[in-house]
Amino acid sequence: MNWLGFALASAFFAGLTAILGKLGVEGMNSNLATLIRTVVVLLVSAGIVTLRNQWQLPQHIAAKPFTFLILSGIATGLSWLCYYRALQLAPASWVAPIDKLSVVVAIILGVLILGEPISMKLIIGSLLIISGVLVLAL
């Protein structure tokens, strides 16, 4: 499967996550729900790495990529904690679209931090995402 197939699968599972997460936080502390979800993600990831025999670490692990993976994990955890709390407080059909503003945040950070090229297509797409979120949120 190429990058587009994985990206579409990611979108599908992210959408499914909103619905299953909303059902899962009913009557439960959202932080505990996030912990349970995180443990499941850890077990599934470990299972995939084991099945594919991919436990071999590179000879030299550079500090920079390792540091960024740790920071990414922290950002993911904080995102999940906020997401589950939002799902506990509002309908999934409100929370999920606002969560997708992460696409616009990633575009902006990609341009500012990674030096990715900006284009009219990128600007128009970002504005359309923001417009869609506003239509759904208001």
N, C-alpha and C positions, 0 to 999 in steps of 0.2 A: 504494500500500500504506500502511496506517495504522501507528501505533506498535506495535500488537500483532503485526502481520505481521512487522515488522522485528525485534521482540523474539524471536519464535519462530524466525525465520531465524538470529538471533544465537545462540540456544540450540543449534540444530542444528549450526551451524558450530563452535561452541565444543566440542561433544561430538566432532565429527569431528576437531577440532584435537588432542584428547587422544590419539586413536588414531593419527593420522598423525604426531604429534610423538613418540609412544612408538616407532614404527617408525623415525623419522628420527634419534633419538639413539643408536641401537644402534651401538656401535663408533666414536662420535664425541664429542669434547669438547662438553659441554652448552652452554658459552658460545659456541663457534663455531656450533653448531646454532641458537642464539638469534639470532646475527648474521645467518645466512643467512635465517632466517624474517623478521627485521626488514627486510632488503633486499627480500625478496619483497613484504612488506606495503607498503613504500614504493613499489615499482614498480606494484603493483596499484592503490593509491590514486591515484598520479599518472596512471595510465592512465584511471581513472574520471573524475577531474577534467578531463583532456584531452578525453575523449569527450563529456563534458557541457558543455564550454566554460565551466568554472567557475574559471578562474585569476584572475579579477578580485578584487583585495583591496578591502576597504572604504576609503573616503576617509581615515578616521582610525581607526587601530587603537589602542584604549585599552590602556594598559599592564596593567591588572588582568586582563582576559580572556586576553591574550597570556601573562602570567606563569603563570596557572593552566593554560593549555594546555601550557606547558613543564613545569610540575610534574607534570601528568597524564602526559606522555610519559615522564618519569623514573620515575614510579610504575609505568607499564606495562612499561617496560624491566626494572625490578627484579622485577616480578611474573613476567614471562616467563623471566628468568634462573633464578629459584627454581623455577618450574614445570617447566622442562626438566630441571633437575638432579634434582628429585623424580621425574620420569618415568624418568630414567636409573637411579634407585635402587630404584624400586618399581613394581608393576603399575599401569597406567592406571586400572583399576577401584578402586584405593585412592586414587590421587592426585586424580583428577577430583572425587570427592565432597567431599574436604577442601577443594579449591580453591573449591568452591561455597559455602563459608562466607563467601566474599566478599559474597554476597547479604546475610547478616546484618550484616557489617561496614558495607556500604553503607547499610543501614537505620539502624543506630545512628548513623553519621556524618551521615546525612541529617537525623535528628532533632536531634542535638547541634549540628551546624555550620550546616545550612540552615534549621533551625527547622521542618522538616516535621512535620505533626501525627502524634501517636502514637495508636494505636487498639488495641482488643482484638484485632482481626483481624491487625494487624501483629505484636503480641506472640505470638499463637498461631502464626501462620505462621513467625515466626523460631524459636520453640521446636520446631516440627515439622521445620524444616530442620536445626537442631542435633541433634535426636533421630535423624533419618535419617542424618546424617553419623556419629554415634556408632555406630549399628547397623552401618553399612557398614565403619567403621574398626576396630571391635573384634572 
